[in-house]
Amino acid sequence: MRVAGFDPGLRITGFGVIEQKDRACRVIQAGVIRVREKQEFALRLNEIYQGVKQVLEECHPDQMAVEELYSHYRHPRTAILMAHARGLILLAAAEQGIPLANYSAKRIKQTLTGNGSAGKMQVQRSIQSQLSLSRLPEPADVADALAVALCHLNRLSKNPGA
């Protein structure tokens, strides 16, 4: 099973593709889609979309997982803007016919560390351990994307028909 995880962002979108064979997981590809901030919004969105499509075409995931949006009530505009990036990821999955799952940050942390309020470092160490990485996954966008993919693989292993 190969799962692509995405952490949506308007400047940096993290991605991580993990393959699980038997019980062992390995990273196929991980990185960021970085867009130029000084260009028009529509062009930035196109760069994100093209980057996501490229990852899907290169890695051929069986399924995808995306982190749900979270926004503080004081900053509703942030959620609205971030929804554009997230929507492009969902569109790319639909175009490729790839099943997609959504997870809240709290659920991802709970699944990986046993603590829904875990800090970034605790999540990164868990990812490092579960994927047998020689160092912590960085930047945070990559770590978050790998965490989403691992969360989904964990769910699939507990519910094979899901």
N, C-alpha and C positions, 0 to 999 in steps of 0.2 A: 504494500500500500504506500502510495506517495501522496503527501499532503503539502500544499502550499499555504503558508500563513502570511497574513498581511496586517501591518499596523499603519492605517491610513494617516496621511499628513499632507498639508498643502506645500510645504517646503521640502520635507523628507518623508517618503513612504518607505517603511521597512518591509523586507520580504525574507522569508526563509522557507526552503523546500526540504522536507525531511522524508526519508524513505525508511519504512519499517519492514524488516524481513524477520520472520519468526518473532523473537522478542527484542531484537537488536535494532536500534535506530541510528541512522547516519545522516549527516547534512549533505544534501546534493548541491545546493547553492544557497547563498545568503548574501544580502547586501542591501543597498538603499537605492531608491529612485530619487535623485536630487534634481529639483527644478530651479531655474533662474528666477529669483524673486522680483527682479526689476521689469519683467515682461508682463504683458497684458494677461489678465486672469484666465481668459479662454485658452491662451497659448500654454499657460502653466498646466491647466487641466488636461490639455492634449498631451503634454509631455508625460504626465502621470499615466494616462490611459495607454499610451504607446509603450511605456516602460512595463506596465503590468502585462500587456499582451505579449511582449517579448519574453518575460519570465515564463509565462504559461506555454508559449511555443517552444522554448528551449528545454523546459523541464518536464512537460507533460504530466502534471499532477492528476491523480485520480479524484481527489477532492480538494476543496479549499476551505479555509477558516479565516474569519475576519473579526478583529476586535470591534465591539460595539462602541458607539460614541458616548462620551460622557462630557457633560459641560456643567459648570457651576451656574446656578441660577443668575448670578450677577453678570455672566458673560454669554447670553444666549446667541449672540452673533457668531461666536466661535463655533458652536455646534452647527449652526447653519452653514458656515463656510466649510467646515470639515466634512459635512454630509456630501458635498460635491465630490471630494476625493473618494470617499467610501462608495458612493454611487457608481463611480467609474470602475471600481474593483468588482462590484456586483455585476455590472454590465459586461465586463470582460469574461467573467465566469459564465454568465448566461449565454453569451455568444459562443463560447467553447463547449457548452453543455456540461460544465463541471459542477457537480453538487456542491453546495455551499452551506457552511454552518456559521453562526454568529455567537460570540461569547463576550460576556461582560468582563471587565478587568478583574473584578472580585472573584468571579468563577475561575478565571485562568489562574490567579494566585492561589486560590483554594486547592485547585487540582494539582498544581505543581509543588506547592510547599505545605499544604495542609492548613494554611492560614490565609484567609481572604483579605487580610490587611497587611500582608507581607511587603517589605520594602523592595526597591529595585535590586539592591545587592543580593538579597536572599533569593529572589527569582533568578538572577543571573547565575548564582552558584548552583541552583537546582538544575538549570539548563545545562551548565557546564558538566555537571555530574551525569545527568541522564544521557547526554550526547557524547560523553567521554571526550570533551574538548580539552586541549592543552592549556587554554586560557579562557578567561571570561569573554562571552560574546559582547562585542561592542561594534558600533555605538548602540545606545539604548533602543533605537528604532529596530535594529536587527534583533536584539535580545527579545523585544516585545513580539516581533513577528515569529521568531522561533518558539516563543512561549505559547502563542496562539496555535501553532501547528502541533506542538506537543500536547496541548490540552485536548485538541480534537482527536489525536491518535489515542490518547488515554480513554476518551469517551468511546471510541470505536472498539477498543480492546475489551471494554466492559459491556458493550452492547453491539456485538458483531453485526446485527442486522440493521443498525442505525445508518 
